[in-house]
Amino acid sequence: MGQLFFYLPFLKYLSLRTPSMTAPNVTYDFVITGFGCAGMSLVHYLLTSSLKNASILVIDSSTKTVNDRTWCYWAEKPLEIHPKNSPIIHWENISIRLGNREVKKQLGGLKYFHIKSSDFYSEIKERIQEHPNVRVVRDSVCEIKENAFGQVSIITEQGTRYSGRKVFNSIPDSGFLRPESTALKQVFVGWKIKTPRACFDKSTAVMMNFLSDSNDKTDFFYLLPFSETEALVEYTVFTTEKMDYRDMEPTLRRYIAENLGQETFEVTFQEEGSIPMTTFAAAKSSSPHVTLLGTLAGCSKASTGYTFHTIQKHCKSIVEQLERSQESFEASWERKRRFAFYDNIILNIAKKWPNALPGVFFNLFETNSGTEILRFLNEESNFLGELKLLSRLKFSIFIKSLLHYEKH
């Protein structure tokens, strides 16, 4: 970026005249633009640190009162930020299915945890109410730019200009990511359903159910069972095309009818989303005063889309650095290069030979333990362990991907 301008989807509002903008006298220590998972996580770690009395401004267009997301992660015990205001849901087994074959893995000392976003939002908002130094503004951000005084100005849709010493931004902006025409995306539609008859194995989370490996695209179903009659069922497609979520719903409904045997069911929750699958997702700010969070910072794992656990690592790292020094501050999310390389091998296969990808994931699961797989996917494995894990896989498709290697 030649200059520090982060233009957001609300660009049309930049026609607001500067003289009409109010200019509060206060300059906040920290301004957080975007109050989803990343923004709330950062607030949590700030309020549990020595910086808990700093002046904090949060700007978001949503009230964050509805359940709009499902987050999962794996760990030995619930993360400290895991909501305490509802029962903790987890699974100790995971499985992957390809056609008529299934591999089920016990997770050993790990558990696969589930978070309902509304529980997460509610708990963080309750904590904020205990801190009068935190101000939350409901508004849309139009522009973030550095001013001549080494501070950052934030201009909103309502015509207000705010000022901050440090700004943390997680609002999606396609300018940071690969062009829509080339970037692979993980597009998903999910329903939480109640069925009249028992049909779910509540002990096992189904990570991927590939009905076939003969398609010209990679698509699968994801299933989180909460009881024998209640589960979250999602349909996911890896694609470079723009997809209408409504066009995916008949496939989801057909799966529930034909594969789960449930013609009638009640939908109690719906979600949809699109996660960029690219190692180019991270963007470094040209200013030490603006830090990117969440997917913008590259916290979404390119080959799987998992984001929650990495956001926690990044936000904790940010606060630890701020506690040490706010002057020499470098808080971009840096991955180990070898994991970006592994992801690019997978993305190369997904784009060029999508019908081979189900076999790659199934082979990974059938030849390694559940603990090994999840630590590898969490990028918490060591190099020797990775060599052992990868040496058990069928090599032909990986050699083909290496011979035609590209970064994605």
Backbone hydrogen bonds in HBPLUS format (Angstrom, degrees):
<---DONOR---> <-ACCEPTOR-->    atom                        ^
c    i                          cat <-CA-CA->   ^        H-A-AA   ^      H-
h    n   atom  resd res      DA  || num        DHA   H-A  angle D-A-AA Bond
n    s   type  num  typ     dist DA aas  dist angle  dist       angle   num
A0005-PHE N   A0003-GLN O   2.89 MM   2  5.88 126.7  2.18 113.2  97.1     1
A0013-TYR N   A0010-PHE O   2.95 MM   3  5.92 166.8  1.96 133.7 137.1     2
A0014-LEU N   A0011-LEU O   2.98 MM   3  5.61 168.8  2.00 123.3 126.1     3
A0016-LEU N   A0013-TYR O   3.15 MM   3  6.01 167.1  2.16 123.7 125.3     4
A0020-SER N   A0017-ARG O   3.14 MM   3  5.76 145.9  2.26 116.3 125.0     5
A0021-MET N   A0018-THR O   2.97 MM   3  5.44 163.2  1.99 120.6 126.1     6
A0161-ARG N   A0022-THR O   2.95 MM 139  6.03 164.8  1.97 164.4 168.8     7
A0028-TYR N   A0163-SER O   2.95 MM 135  6.29 150.9  2.04 154.1 144.6     8
A0165-ARG N   A0028-TYR O   2.86 MM 137  6.32 153.3  1.93 163.8 172.1     9
A0029-ASP N   A0055-SER O   3.04 MM  26  5.20 125.7  2.35 122.9 137.8    10
A0166-LYS N   A0029-ASP O   3.14 MM 137  6.23 131.1  2.39 131.5 145.2    11
A0030-PHE N   A0055-SER O   3.10 MM  25  6.50 159.7  2.14 160.4 165.4    12
A0057-LEU N   A0030-PHE O   2.92 MM  27  6.38 158.1  1.97 156.1 163.4    13
A0031-VAL N   A0166-LYS O   2.83 MM 135  6.25 156.2  1.88 158.0 166.0    14
A0168-PHE N   A0031-VAL O   2.82 MM 137  6.27 154.7  1.89 161.1 169.1    15
A0032-ILE N   A0057-LEU O   2.75 MM  25  6.17 163.0  1.78 162.5 168.3    16
A0059-ILE N   A0032-ILE O   2.93 MM  27  6.32 161.3  1.97 160.9 163.1    17
A0033-THR N   A0168-PHE O   2.91 MM 135  6.18 152.0  1.99 146.6 155.9    18
A0170-SER N   A0033-THR O   3.00 MM 137  6.40 163.4  2.03 171.9 177.2    19
A0034-GLY N   A0059-ILE O   2.89 MM  25  6.07 171.5  1.90 171.1 174.1    20
A0040-MET N   A0036-GLY O   2.96 MM   4  5.94 166.7  1.98 155.0 159.3    21
A0041-SER N   A0037-CYS O   2.95 MM   4  5.96 151.2  2.04 140.5 149.2    22
A0042-LEU N   A0038-ALA O   3.00 MM   4  6.23 159.9  2.04 151.7 156.2    23
A0043-VAL N   A0039-GLY O   3.10 MM   4  6.38 159.8  2.15 146.9 152.1    24
A0044-HIS N   A0040-MET O   2.95 MM   4  6.17 160.5  1.98 150.2 155.4    25
A0045-TYR N   A0041-SER O   3.09 MM   4  6.43 162.1  2.12 154.2 157.1    26
A0046-LEU N   A0042-LEU O   2.95 MM   4  6.14 152.6  2.02 150.4 158.6    27
A0047-LEU N   A0043-VAL O   2.92 MM   4  6.10 161.0  1.96 155.2 159.7    28
A0049-SER N   A0046-LEU O   3.20 MM   3  5.24 154.6  2.27 111.5 111.1    29
A0052-LYS N   A0049-SER O   3.26 MM   3  5.57 150.0  2.36 117.9 116.9    30
A0054-ALA N   A0051-LEU O   2.99 MM   3  5.48 169.4  2.00 124.5 126.2    31
A0056-ILE N   A0133-ASN O   3.05 MM  77  6.30 170.9  2.06 153.1 155.3    32
A0135-ARG N   A0056-ILE O   2.87 MM  79  6.24 165.3  1.89 160.8 164.2    33
A0058-VAL N   A0135-ARG O   2.80 MM  77  6.16 154.1  1.86 161.5 169.1    34
A0137-VAL N   A0058-VAL O   2.77 MM  79  6.06 168.4  1.78 167.7 171.0    35
A0060-ASP N   A0137-VAL O   3.12 MM  77  6.57 158.5  2.17 164.7 171.5    36
A0139-ASP N   A0060-ASP O   2.97 MM  79  5.51 138.5  2.15 110.6 120.0    37
A0117-SER N   A0069-ARG O   3.19 MM  48  5.20 164.7  2.21 151.8 147.3    38
A0071-TRP N   A0115-ILE O   3.07 MM  44  5.12 173.3  2.08 150.5 152.6    39
A0115-ILE N   A0071-TRP O   2.76 MM  44  5.12 146.9  1.86 162.8 165.2    40
A0073-TYR N   A0113-PHE O   3.15 MM  40  5.38 148.3  2.26 133.9 142.1    41
A0113-PHE N   A0073-TYR O   2.68 MM  40  5.38 148.2  1.78 168.6 179.7    42
A0075-ALA N   A0111-LYS O   3.10 MM  36  5.62 148.4  2.21 149.1 157.0    43
A0111-LYS N   A0075-ALA O   2.81 MM  36  5.62 144.9  1.94 141.4 148.8    44
A0082-HIS N   A0079-LEU O   2.92 MM   3  5.26 160.0  1.96 114.6 121.3    45
A0114-HIS N   A0089-ILE O   3.07 MM  25  5.61 153.9  2.14 158.3 154.2    46
A0091-TRP N   A0112-TYR O   2.92 MM  21  5.07 144.3  2.05 129.3 140.4    47
A0112-TYR N   A0091-TRP O   2.87 MM  21  5.07 174.4  1.87 156.1 157.9    48
A0107-LEU N   A0092-GLU O   3.04 MM  15  5.58 153.3  2.11 157.6 153.3    49
A0205-ALA N   A0093-ASN O   3.09 MM 112  6.40 164.8  2.11 146.1 142.7    50
A0094-ILE N   A0105-LYS O   2.96 MM  11  5.41 157.6  2.01 151.6 158.5    51
A0105-LYS N   A0094-ILE O   2.75 MM  11  5.41 172.0  1.76 170.3 172.8    52
A0095-SER N   A0205-ALA O   2.98 MM 110  6.39 140.4  2.14 152.7 155.1    53
A0207-MET N   A0095-SER O   2.92 MM 112  5.96 142.4  2.06 158.4 165.7    54
A0096-ILE N   A0103-VAL O   2.99 MM   7  5.51 148.3  2.10 148.3 158.4    55
A0103-VAL N   A0096-ILE O   2.96 MM   7  5.51 163.6  1.99 161.5 166.9    56
A0097-ARG N   A0208-MET O   2.85 MM 111  6.26 162.0  1.88 155.9 162.0    57
A0210-PHE N   A0097-ARG O   2.80 MM 113  5.88 161.1  1.83 153.8 147.3    58
A0098-LEU N   A0101-ARG O   2.93 MM   3  5.28 158.3  1.98 142.5 149.6    59
A0101-ARG N   A0098-LEU O   3.05 MM   3  5.28 161.5  2.08 131.0 129.5    60
A0099-GLY N   A0210-PHE O   2.84 MM 111  6.27 165.1  1.87 164.4 168.2    61
A0110-LEU N   A0107-LEU O   2.94 MM   3  5.15 164.5  1.96 132.6 130.3    62
A0119-ASP N   A0116-LYS O   3.00 MM   3  5.58 131.5  2.24 116.4 128.1    63
A0120-PHE N   A0116-LYS O   3.33 MM   4  6.68 156.1  2.39 149.2 156.1    64
A0121-TYR N   A0117-SER O   2.80 MM   4  6.08 167.3  1.82 162.1 164.5    65
A0122-SER N   A0118-SER O   2.99 MM   4  5.99 165.5  2.01 142.6 147.1    66
A0123-GLU N   A0119-ASP O   3.14 MM   4  6.27 162.6  2.17 146.3 150.2    67
A0124-ILE N   A0120-PHE O   3.17 MM   4  6.39 165.7  2.20 155.0 158.5    68
A0125-LYS N   A0121-TYR O   2.96 MM   4  6.10 163.4  1.99 156.1 161.2    69
A0126-GLU N   A0122-SER O   2.99 MM   4  6.17 148.8  2.09 144.2 152.6    70
A0127-ARG N   A0123-GLU O   3.14 MM   4  6.41 151.7  2.23 141.7 148.6    71
A0128-ILE N   A0124-ILE O   3.03 MM   4  6.34 151.8  2.11 147.3 155.1    72
A0129-GLN N   A0125-LYS O   3.19 MM   4  6.46 147.8  2.30 143.4 150.5    73
A0130-GLU N   A0127-ARG O   3.08 MM   3  5.48 149.6  2.18 107.2 116.3    74
A0131-HIS N   A0128-ILE O   2.85 MM   3  5.27 164.8  1.87 119.6 123.7    75
A0134-VAL N   A0131-HIS O   3.06 MM   3  5.84 165.7  2.08 126.8 128.5    76
A0157-GLU N   A0140-SER O   2.75 MM  17  5.31 149.9  1.84 153.8 161.1    77
A0142-CYS N   A0155-ILE O   2.81 MM  13  5.66 165.9  1.83 152.8 156.3    78
A0143-GLU N   A0155-ILE O   3.19 MM  12  5.16 155.0  2.26 143.9 144.2    79
A0155-ILE N   A0143-GLU O   2.92 MM  12  5.16 163.1  1.95 147.8 153.5    80
A0145-LYS N   A0153-SER O   2.96 MM   8  5.41 165.0  1.99 155.6 160.6    81
A0153-SER N   A0145-LYS O   2.73 MM   8  5.41 165.6  1.75 172.4 167.2    82
A0147-ASN N   A0151-GLN O   2.85 MM   4  5.60 165.0  1.87 143.7 148.7    83
A0150-GLY N   A0147-ASN O   3.42 MM   3  5.97 154.0  2.49 121.2 119.6    84
A0152-VAL N   A0164-GLY O   2.91 MM  12  5.29 159.0  1.95 155.5 161.9    85
A0164-GLY N   A0152-VAL O   2.91 MM  12  5.29 152.5  1.99 148.1 156.9    86
A0154-ILE N   A0162-TYR O   2.85 MM   8  5.05 157.6  1.90 138.5 143.9    87
A0162-TYR N   A0154-ILE O   2.81 MM   8  5.05 163.6  1.84 147.6 152.5    88
A0156-THR N   A0160-THR O   2.98 MM   4  5.41 154.0  2.05 149.4 157.8    89
A0159-GLY N   A0156-THR O   2.98 MM   3  5.36 158.7  2.03 112.0 117.1    90
A0167-VAL N   A0289-HIS O   2.75 MM 122  6.10 162.6  1.78 161.4 167.5    91
A0291-THR N   A0167-VAL O   2.84 MM 124  6.25 159.0  1.88 157.2 164.0    92
A0169-ASN N   A0291-THR O   2.89 MM 122  6.31 152.0  1.97 155.6 164.3    93
A0293-LEU N   A0169-ASN O   2.91 MM 124  5.81 149.2  2.00 144.9 142.4    94
A0176-PHE N   A0173-ASP O   3.02 MM   3  6.01 173.0  2.02 132.6 134.3    95
A0177-LEU N   A0174-SER O   3.13 MM   3  5.24 142.9  2.27 102.6 112.9    96
A0182-THR N   A0179-PRO O   2.99 MM   3  5.65 153.7  2.06 120.3 127.4    97
A0183-ALA N   A0179-PRO O   2.99 MM   4  5.99 164.6  2.02 170.0 174.2    98
A0277-MET N   A0184-LEU O   2.80 MM  93  5.28 163.0  1.82 154.2 149.7    99
A0185-LYS N   A0239-THR O   2.72 MM  54  5.38 152.5  1.80 143.3 151.9   100
A0239-THR N   A0185-LYS O   2.95 MM  54  5.38 158.7  2.00 149.6 156.2   101
A0186-GLN N   A0275-ILE O   2.82 MM  89  5.01 161.5  1.85 144.6 151.0   102
A0275-ILE N   A0186-GLN O   2.95 MM  89  5.01 162.7  1.98 132.2 136.2   103
A0187-VAL N   A0237-VAL O   2.91 MM  50  5.31 162.7  1.94 164.0 159.3   104
A0237-VAL N   A0187-VAL O   2.85 MM  50  5.31 157.1  1.90 153.7 161.6   105
A0188-PHE N   A0273-GLY O   2.96 MM  85  5.52 163.4  1.99 152.7 156.3   106
A0273-GLY N   A0188-PHE O   3.05 MM  85  5.52 148.4  2.15 148.0 150.1   107
A0189-VAL N   A0235-TYR O   2.99 MM  46  5.44 152.1  2.07 149.3 158.1   108
A0235-TYR N   A0189-VAL O   2.82 MM  46  5.44 162.5  1.85 160.4 161.7   109
A0190-GLY N   A0271-GLU O   2.78 MM  81  5.19 167.1  1.79 158.5 157.2   110
A0271-GLU N   A0190-GLY O   2.97 MM  81  5.19 151.4  2.05 146.1 147.8   111
A0191-TRP N   A0233-VAL O   2.92 MM  42  5.47 161.1  1.96 151.9 152.8   112
A0233-VAL N   A0191-TRP O   2.81 MM  42  5.47 170.8  1.82 156.2 155.5   113
A0192-LYS N   A0269-PHE O   2.86 MM  77  4.97 162.0  1.89 139.9 143.7   114
A0268-THR N   A0192-LYS O   2.79 MM  76  5.57 161.6  1.83 161.8 167.6   115
A0193-ILE N   A0231-ALA O   2.83 MM  38  5.69 158.2  1.87 167.8 163.7   116
A0231-ALA N   A0193-ILE O   3.16 MM  38  5.69 151.7  2.24 148.5 157.1   117
A0194-LYS N   A0266-GLU O   2.81 MM  72  5.08 147.1  1.92 141.9 152.8   118
A0266-GLU N   A0194-LYS O   2.91 MM  72  5.08 165.0  1.93 148.9 153.4   119
A0195-THR N   A0229-THR O   2.83 MM  34  5.08 158.9  1.87 146.6 152.9   120
A0199-CYS N   A0228-GLU O   2.82 MM  29  5.77 161.4  1.85 167.4 162.5   121
A0200-PHE N   A0228-GLU O   3.14 MM  28  4.53 153.9  2.21 124.5 126.9   122
A0204-THR N   A0201-ASP O   3.28 MM   3  6.04 174.3  2.28 125.9 127.4   123
A0206-VAL N   A0223-LEU O   2.91 MM  17  4.96 153.1  1.98 154.3 157.3   124
A0223-LEU N   A0206-VAL O   3.04 MM  17  4.96 168.3  2.05 141.8 145.4   125
A0209-ASN N   A0221-PHE O   2.81 MM  12  4.93 127.5  2.09 137.0 151.2   126
A0221-PHE N   A0209-ASN O   3.10 MM  12  4.93 151.1  2.18 118.2 126.6   127
A0238-PHE N   A0218-THR O   2.91 MM  20  5.45 168.2  1.92 168.2 170.5   128
A0220-PHE N   A0236-THR O   3.01 MM  16  5.48 151.1  2.09 145.0 153.7   129
A0236-THR N   A0220-PHE O   2.92 MM  16  5.48 171.0  1.93 169.5 170.3   130
A0222-TYR N   A0234-GLU O   2.87 MM  12  5.01 155.2  1.93 139.2 147.0   131
A0234-GLU N   A0222-TYR O   2.82 MM  12  5.01 164.2  1.84 151.8 155.7   132
A0224-LEU N   A0232-LEU O   2.87 MM   8  5.03 160.8  1.91 146.5 153.1   133
A0232-LEU N   A0224-LEU O   2.86 MM   8  5.03 157.4  1.91 140.2 144.0   134
A0226-PHE N   A0230-GLU O   2.81 MM   4  5.49 155.5  1.86 140.2 148.1   135
A0227-SER N   A0230-GLU O   3.16 MM   3  5.10 148.8  2.27 148.0 142.3   136
A0247-ASP N   A0244-ASP O   2.90 MM   3  5.42 138.0  2.08 112.0 123.5   137
A0248-MET N   A0245-TYR O   2.98 MM   3  5.29 147.5  2.09 105.9 115.9   138
A0252-LEU N   A0248-MET O   3.28 MM   4  6.65 153.9  2.36 148.2 155.7   139
A0253-ARG N   A0249-GLU O   2.86 MM   4  6.12 163.7  1.89 159.4 163.7   140
A0254-ARG N   A0250-PRO O   2.88 MM   4  5.99 154.7  1.94 143.5 150.6   141
A0255-TYR N   A0251-THR O   3.00 MM   4  6.19 151.0  2.09 142.6 149.9   142
A0256-ILE N   A0252-LEU O   3.11 MM   4  6.39 159.4  2.15 149.4 154.3   143
A0257-ALA N   A0253-ARG O   3.05 MM   4  6.29 153.1  2.12 145.3 152.7   144
A0258-GLU N   A0254-ARG O   2.79 MM   4  5.87 174.5  1.80 156.5 158.5   145
A0259-ASN N   A0255-TYR O   2.82 MM   4  5.22 149.8  1.91 133.7 144.0   146
A0262-GLN N   A0256-ILE O   3.05 MM   6  5.77 168.5  2.06 142.2 141.5   147
A0290-VAL N   A0287-SER O   3.47 MM   3  5.78 170.4  2.48 109.8 112.3   148
A0297-ALA N   A0294-GLY O   3.00 MM   3  5.37 134.9  2.21 105.9 117.9   149
A0299-CYS N   A0294-GLY O   3.10 MM   5  5.28 161.3  2.13 137.4 135.8   150
A0298-GLY N   A0295-THR O   2.95 MM   3  5.03 157.1  2.00 105.7 113.2   151
A0301-LYS N   A0306-TYR O   2.96 MM   5  5.51 174.7  1.96 149.6 150.3   152
A0304-THR N   A0301-LYS O   3.31 MM   3  5.64 143.0  2.46 106.7 116.4   153
A0305-GLY N   A0301-LYS O   2.70 MM   4  4.93 154.2  1.77 145.3 152.4   154
A0311-ILE N   A0307-THR O   2.98 MM   4  6.18 154.9  2.04 160.0 168.2   155
A0312-GLN N   A0308-PHE O   3.22 MM   4  6.58 150.5  2.31 146.7 153.9   156
A0313-LYS N   A0309-HIS O   3.18 MM   4  6.57 155.9  2.24 146.4 152.3   157
A0314-HIS N   A0310-THR O   2.92 MM   4  6.17 164.6  1.95 155.0 158.9   158
A0315-CYS N   A0311-ILE O   2.89 MM   4  6.05 173.5  1.89 156.9 158.5   159
A0316-LYS N   A0312-GLN O   3.01 MM   4  6.04 162.6  2.04 148.2 153.3   160
A0317-SER N   A0313-LYS O   3.03 MM   4  6.15 155.4  2.09 143.1 150.2   161
A0318-ILE N   A0314-HIS O   2.92 MM   4  6.23 152.0  1.99 150.2 158.2   162
A0319-VAL N   A0315-CYS O   3.11 MM   4  6.37 166.7  2.13 151.9 153.6   163
A0320-GLU N   A0316-LYS O   2.98 MM   4  6.18 160.0  2.02 150.3 156.3   164
A0321-GLN N   A0317-SER O   3.00 MM   4  6.19 154.8  2.06 147.3 153.7   165
A0322-LEU N   A0318-ILE O   2.91 MM   4  6.19 155.9  1.97 150.4 157.8   166
A0323-GLU N   A0319-VAL O   2.92 MM   4  6.12 151.5  2.00 148.4 155.5   167
A0324-ARG N   A0320-GLU O   3.25 MM   4  6.50 142.6  2.40 136.7 145.7   168
A0324-ARG N   A0321-GLN O   3.13 MM   3  5.15 123.7  2.47  94.1 108.2   169
A0325-SER N   A0321-GLN O   2.92 MM   4  6.18 171.0  1.93 159.9 161.6   170
A0339-PHE N   A0336-LYS O   3.07 MM   3  5.79 139.9  2.24 118.5 127.6   171
A0341-PHE N   A0337-ARG O   3.03 MM   4  6.35 150.8  2.12 148.3 156.9   172
A0342-TYR N   A0338-ARG O   2.93 MM   4  6.25 157.0  1.99 145.5 150.9   173
A0343-ASP N   A0339-PHE O   2.96 MM   4  6.15 163.8  1.99 145.9 150.4   174
A0344-ASN N   A0340-ALA O   2.93 MM   4  6.14 151.5  2.01 142.8 150.6   175
A0345-ILE N   A0341-PHE O   3.08 MM   4  6.40 148.4  2.18 149.5 157.3   176
A0346-ILE N   A0342-TYR O   3.21 MM   4  6.62 157.4  2.27 149.9 155.0   177
A0347-LEU N   A0343-ASP O   2.82 MM   4  6.11 164.5  1.84 156.5 161.2   178
A0348-ASN N   A0344-ASN O   2.86 MM   4  5.86 151.7  1.94 142.1 149.4   179
A0349-ILE N   A0345-ILE O   3.20 MM   4  6.49 152.0  2.28 140.6 147.2   180
A0350-ALA N   A0346-ILE O   2.88 MM   4  6.18 158.5  1.93 150.7 157.5   181
A0351-LYS N   A0347-LEU O   2.96 MM   4  6.14 149.2  2.05 147.7 154.0   182
A0352-LYS N   A0348-ASN O   3.02 MM   4  6.07 160.6  2.06 146.0 151.7   183
A0353-TRP N   A0349-ILE O   2.76 MM   4  5.05 150.8  1.84 135.2 145.1   184
A0356-ALA N   A0353-TRP O   2.89 MM   3  5.64 162.9  1.92 126.0 131.8   185
A0357-LEU N   A0354-PRO O   3.20 MM   3  5.41 149.5  2.30 104.6 113.0   186
A0360-VAL N   A0356-ALA O   3.21 MM   4  6.54 144.5  2.34 144.8 155.2   187
A0360-VAL N   A0357-LEU O   3.01 MM   3  4.95 120.5  2.38  96.7 112.3   188
A0361-PHE N   A0357-LEU O   3.09 MM   4  6.42 164.4  2.12 165.9 166.1   189
A0362-PHE N   A0358-PRO O   2.95 MM   4  6.11 163.0  1.98 150.3 155.8   190
A0363-ASN N   A0359-GLY O   2.90 MM   4  5.87 157.8  1.95 141.2 147.5   191
A0364-LEU N   A0360-VAL O   3.01 MM   4  6.22 151.4  2.09 144.9 152.7   192
A0365-PHE N   A0361-PHE O   3.12 MM   4  6.41 154.4  2.19 148.2 153.8   193
A0366-GLU N   A0362-PHE O   2.92 MM   4  6.15 158.6  1.97 152.9 159.2   194
A0367-THR N   A0363-ASN O   3.21 MM   4  6.12 137.9  2.40 142.9 150.2   195
A0373-ILE N   A0369-SER O   3.03 MM   4  6.28 163.8  2.05 155.2 159.4   196
A0374-LEU N   A0370-GLY O   3.07 MM   4  6.23 170.6  2.07 152.7 154.8   197
A0375-ARG N   A0371-THR O   3.02 MM   4  6.11 161.8  2.05 151.5 156.7   198
A0376-PHE N   A0372-GLU O   3.03 MM   4  6.09 152.3  2.11 143.1 151.0   199
A0377-LEU N   A0373-ILE O   2.88 MM   4  6.16 160.0  1.92 151.8 157.4   200
A0378-ASN N   A0374-LEU O   2.89 MM   4  5.98 136.6  2.08 138.5 150.0   201
A0380-GLU N   A0375-ARG O   2.88 MM   5  5.16 170.4  1.89 165.5 162.6   202
A0379-GLU N   A0376-PHE O   3.04 MM   3  5.05 157.4  2.09 104.3 110.7   203
A0386-GLU N   A0382-ASN O   2.95 MM   4  6.25 149.9  2.05 151.5 161.1   204
A0387-LEU N   A0383-PHE O   2.97 MM   4  6.27 152.3  2.04 149.4 156.2   205
A0388-LYS N   A0384-LEU O   3.13 MM   4  6.44 157.1  2.18 148.4 154.0   206
A0389-LEU N   A0385-GLY O   2.94 MM   4  6.17 160.4  1.98 147.0 152.7   207
A0390-LEU N   A0386-GLU O   2.85 MM   4  5.99 170.2  1.86 154.6 157.1   208
A0391-SER N   A0387-LEU O   2.90 MM   4  5.88 143.9  2.04 140.3 150.1   209
A0392-ARG N   A0389-LEU O   3.38 MM   3  5.76 153.7  2.46 105.2 112.2   210
A0393-LEU N   A0390-LEU O   3.14 MM   3  5.50 163.9  2.16 112.2 117.3   211
A0398-PHE N   A0395-PHE O   2.96 MM   3  5.32 121.3  2.31 109.8 125.6   212
A0399-ILE N   A0395-PHE O   2.91 MM   4  6.10 157.8  1.96 164.6 171.8   213
A0400-LYS N   A0396-SER O   3.02 MM   4  6.24 157.4  2.07 147.0 153.5   214
A0401-SER N   A0397-ILE O   2.94 MM   4  6.14 148.8  2.04 137.1 145.4   215
A0402-LEU N   A0398-PHE O   2.88 MM   4  6.12 150.9  1.96 144.3 152.3   216
A0403-LEU N   A0399-ILE O   2.93 MM   4  6.16 154.7  1.99 150.0 156.3   217
A0404-HIS N   A0400-LYS O   3.18 MM   4  6.36 133.8  2.41 136.5 147.9   218
A0405-TYR N   A0402-LEU O   3.33 MM   3  4.70 142.8  2.47 110.2 103.1   219
